[in-house]
Structure formats: C-alpha cells, structure tokens
Amino acid sequence: MSGPAESRQVHTVSRVTAMIRQLLTSELPPLWVQGEVTDVSRPSSGHIYFALKDKGSVLRCIMWRSDAQRLAVELEDGMAVLC
C-alpha cells in the first residue's frame, strides 16, 4: 500500500494558500457582501473574528487589528452590515 506522498501530489500550506488567493483574486471581482453579524470574538491580538450569515449560508470572517482600530462602530451580534 502506498502512502499519500507516493500516490498524490502533496502541497505545503503556503502553496495551497497561494493557490486559493490566486483563484479568488482572478475569479471574483471586487464585491460587497450583505449579512447579519454573528459570533463576534475579540481576542487580545486585536483582530475581530465574526461570521456573516443570511438565510442559507455563513461566511467566517477576520478583521485584522489595523482595520478593527478604524471602525466607527463596535461590531455586535445581530447587526445588519454591508461589507
């Protein structure tokens, strides 16, 4: 029996991340997303972790500390937002 490296091409995490970034930036135009904020978390790193949801789906999100510091309002569960 062969292991994963012998039967399939194996990529590093960095390579997969680069592939995803390239795919998203080449296939998706700049866009706006409307949804309801849920699961807001503010760890000591200063980043904000949250989800945007609608009736059918959920997007997990991260707002980096540098962006979070510039927010005019505090993100709260239940807020309707346009990002």
HELIX and SHEET records of a PDB file:
HELIX    1   1 PRO A    4  SER A    7  1                                   4    
HELIX    2   2 VAL A   13  GLU A   27  1                                  15    
HELIX    3   3 ARG A   65  ALA A   68  1                                   4    
SHEET    1   A 4 VAL A  58  MET A  63  0                                        
SHEET    2   A 4 ILE A  48  LYS A  53 -1                                        
SHEET    3   A 4 GLN A  34  SER A  41 -1                                        
SHEET    4   A 4 ALA A  80  LEU A  82 -1                                        
END                                                                             
